[in-house]
Each structure stands twice: as C-alpha cells, then as structure tokens.
Amino acid sequence: MNDTAHLDKGPELTVNAHREHEIKTLKVRVKELEFDCAELQKLNSELDDRVKKLANRPQKGYTPRRHVPNDQNGYKRKSIG
C-alpha cells in the first residue's frame, strides 16, 4: 500500500519540478532584461547629452539662397529687392 501511495506522488513531483525549473529560467531572463534595460538607459542618457550639445552649436557656412525663376527664354529674371 505504501508503494502505491509513493507512485501517486510521481506526477505531482514532476509538475513541481517543472514549475521550479520554469521559475528559475524566468528569473534568469528577468535579470538579463534588467541589465539590457540599464545599458539602454545609460546609452540614451549619453546620446541625449550629445544631441543637446550639437543642437546648441552654431551652424557655419550655411546661407539660404533666394530662388529666382527663369523666364520663358531661359534667362534669369532680375531679383527685386
């Protein structure tokens, strides 16, 4: 009778072992994702500082040009003003 009682616990032990293994696997995955998230936050902070620095830098050498359309013969019109 004790043998049958022991055999009845077999599937229960297997299910518990499977759950424990799954929990350990998920904990490892969470730690990996937390580490990846921390790295991305650090990189984002560095890039944010760089963008702010570049945005505040004055631009050199750019002068917008006024478009002067051509007339029917292909000559440029004289700009007014």
N, C-alpha and C positions, 0 to 999 in steps of 0.2 A: 504494500500500500504506500509506503514511503517512496518507492521508486516511481510510481505514477504521479505522486504529488510533485516530485522533482522534475519530471518530464513536462508537467503542466506549466512550469515556470520558464521553460525554454524560450518560447516565442516572446514572452514578456521581457526576458533579459535581452533578447536580440533587439527588440524595439527600443529599450532603454539605451543600449549600447549605441545603436544607430543615432538616437537623439543626441547623446553626449558627443559623438563624433561630429555631428552636424553643427552643434553649438560651438565646439572648438574651431571648426572650419570658418564659421561665420565671424567669430571673434577675431581670428587672424585677418580676415577680409576687411573688417571694420578698421583694424589698426592700419592696414595698408592704405585704405581710403582716407583716413585721417591724416596720414603722413603726406599723401599726394595733395590733399586739400591745403595743408600748411605750406607746402612748396609753392603751390599756385598762388596763395595769398601773398607770399613773400615776393614772388616774381611780379605779381600785379602791382604791388606797392612800389617796387623799383621802376617799373615801366611808367607808372603814374607820375612819379617824380621826374622822370626823363621827359615825358610829354609836356609837363608844366614848364620845365626849363626851356624846351625847344619852342613852345608857344610864346614865351615871353622874349625870345631873342628877336632883335630887329632883322628884317629881311634886307639883303643887299642886292643891288643890281637889277631890281625889277622896276620897270617903268611902264605903266599901261599905255598903250597906243590907241589913238583915236582912229576909227575906221573911216576912210574916205572912199566912197564908192566910185566906180568908173562910170563915165557917160557912155552913150551908145557907140562911139568910135573907139573906145578903149583907153581914152585919156583920163587921167585922174583930174577930178574937179579940184578947184582951189578951195581949201577949207576956210570957213568963215569963223573968225574969232580966234 
